């Protein structure tokens, strides 16, 4: 499969993330619906965490198998294991640092800038970001985590196409497209749950952050494949997704309607596993 066709597959797989984003435009959903939407996002992200870690662990599992059978050495096990833990740690703790930095910025006085010129433009952008609601910041973090995850998916699509495995690449596109549609919902669910109605521009930005890496990963994967690169991006995604799960769970536990939390998590997990079963049934 040539590069143009491969990139088209990557584009199709990534663009479907836009399908779930319009949910963020809901007008003042009822309190019960807010709790359910927040919990459903948790369920989707729990599935993604499992899916990402399972794929990131595959090279380590293969290296352990080779070591057990006497056909491999301990070097790949240690190398892949180090990348796995380092990526997971950086993905999680970098967002902890980001949260602390944003908290300090919010409590500090805004800088004094000129009324005109580049300084004024920078001040306007800073002020806009400082006024983002917690729900919008959470949506951004979810989009970043999903974007890292989707880069890994793009690597799989590009690698399969480069090897001439067209049927597998096509099935991966179908499966990832279904997954990305649910991921778009996961990005905006905190907004709908908080009654924060974003602009179409904000939703487009979140879609770009979350979906474009699929296309970029496809381009990279078509040129070369690398287990270390896969592990790094997948574990970075896992760490960031884990951070968001913890944050959303904290929000959900403050609700008086905790029964909806469990139903929503179950609905999110179901959406994730059903789309995954469709891919598996297709032979991918």
Buried (B, 14 or more C-beta within 10 A) or exposed (E): BEBEEBBBBBBBBBBBBBBBBEBBBBEEBEBEBBBBBBBBBBBBBBBBBBBBBEBBBBBBEBBBEBBEEEEBEEEBBEBBBEBBEBBBEBBBEBBEEBBEEBEEEEEEEEEEBEEEEEEEEEBEEBEEEEEBBEBBBBBBBBBBBBBBBBBBBBBBBBBBBBEEBBEBBBBBBBBBBBBBBBBBBBBBBBBBBBBBBBEEEBBEBBBBBBBBBBBBBBBBBBEEBEBEBBBBBBBBBBBBBBBBBEBBBEBBEEBEBEEBBEBBBEBBBBBBBEBBEBBEEBEB
